């Protein structure tokens, strides 16, 4: 009796023995996607250039007493607060807008890990943008201390910096949430700006909705962050508005990401 030889090279691999792609590698891939397209690359360049330009303009036109580190950094928050959510939208809609979904979800079939990697990548980019703003603001503060008698005041506390970081992370997460929910770059960007703006106008015009404004309008609850006046009530109001405008669409978008059929064309 002869035994049948089995060629180990022709046997099917045990799926349990195939190593999963590390989450850190998925995050690096998603980070690289942020500048792999011309739109993403130019948006990143625009964020950097506009951040630096705002600080330079503020240095040139502001009163010497206003050239403080806190004011320099605060001047960068508005443009970044507008552009960072767009970056989040572009990063999470790339699989659907650029038709790369088949490649992405073939290399990593677990879509929940892809969603986590996208969120982590956008948070890293947002934090890097804030660090860039801090570095440029610190340089401007040092220059103000040299050229202006009453300028160059280093008055930024850790809590104030934390407020700015939280505000920008919320902004970019909102972009991620709308991008996942709508899965189309143009439509998501329009909805991202139009819906919150329409709600803000509505709750400010209708007197009966003023109480809701203080809890459900993210533009209103964000004010305390930028003014560094957060207390327990302000954090509670911010948490409720973030739950409605960020967490809810993020959860719904994640569910849609997990269930949507991927097509090649």
Long-range contacts (C-beta under 8 A, 24 or more apart in sequence): 20-110, 21-107, 21-108, 21-113, 23-113, 23-116, 23-117, 23-120, 26-108, 26-113, 26-114, 26-116, 26-117, 27-117, 27-120, 27-121, 27-124, 29-117, 30-91, 30-114, 30-117, 30-118, 30-120, 30-121, 31-121, 31-124, 31-125, 33-91, 33-94, 33-121, 34-87, 34-90, 34-91, 34-121, 34-125, 37-90, 37-94, 37-98, 39-90, 39-185, 40-87, 40-90, 40-91, 43-83, 43-86, 43-87, 43-90, 44-87, 44-125, 46-83, 47-79, 47-80, 47-83, 47-84, 47-87, 47-129, 48-129, 48-132, 50-79, 50-83, 51-76, 51-79, 51-80, 51-129, 51-132, 51-133, 51-136, 52-136, 54-79, 55-133, 55-136, 55-137, 55-139, 55-140, 56-140, 58-140, 59-140, 59-143, 59-144, 64-144, 64-148, 64-149, 64-150, 64-151, 65-150, 65-151, 67-140, 67-141, 67-144, 67-148, 67-151, 67-152, 67-153, 68-141, 68-152, 68-153, 68-154, 68-155, 68-156, 69-137, 69-138, 69-141, 69-153, 69-154, 69-155, 69-156, 70-155, 70-156, 70-160, 72-136, 72-137, 72-140, 72-141, 73-133, 73-134, 73-137, 73-156, 73-161, 73-164, 74-164, 74-226, 76-133, 76-136, 76-137, 77-133, 77-164, 77-167, 77-168, 77-226, 80-129, 80-130, 80-133, 80-168, 80-171, 81-167, 81-168, 81-171, 84-125, 84-126, 84-129, 84-168, 84-171, 84-172, 84-175, 85-171, 85-172, 85-174, 85-175, 85-178, 85-192, 86-175, 86-189, 86-192, 87-122, 87-125, 87-126, 87-172, 87-175, 88-122, 88-126, 88-172, 88-173, 88-174, 88-175, 88-176, 88-179, 89-175, 89-176, 89-178, 89-179, 89-185, 89-188, 89-189, 89-192, 90-179, 90-185, 91-118, 91-121, 91-122, 91-125, 91-176, 91-179, 92-118, 92-122, 92-176, 92-179, 92-180, 92-253, 93-179, 93-182, 93-183, 93-184, 93-185, 93-188, 95-262, 96-183, 96-184, 97-184, 97-185, 99-264, 99-265, 101-262, 101-263, 102-262, 102-264, 105-262, 111-257, 111-258, 112-254, 112-258, 114-257, 115-180, 115-254, 115-257, 115-258, 118-176, 119-173, 119-176, 122-172, 122-173, 122-175, 122-176, 123-169, 123-172, 123-173, 125-172, 126-168, 126-169, 126-171, 126-172, 127-165, 127-168, 127-169, 129-168, 130-164, 130-165, 130-168, 134-161, 159-228, 160-228, 163-225, 163-226, 163-228, 163-230, 164-225, 164-226, 166-225, 167-222, 167-225, 167-226, 170-218, 170-222, 170-242, 170-246, 173-246, 173-250, 174-218, 174-245, 174-246, 174-249, 176-250, 176-253, 177-245, 177-246, 177-247, 177-248, 177-249, 177-250, 177-253, 178-249, 178-253, 179-253, 180-249, 180-250, 180-253, 180-254, 180-256, 180-257, 181-249, 181-250, 181-252, 181-253, 181-256, 182-253, 183-253, 183-256, 183-257, 183-260, 196-245, 215-240, 215-241, 216-240, 216-241, 216-244, 217-241, 218-242, 218-244, 218-245, 218-246
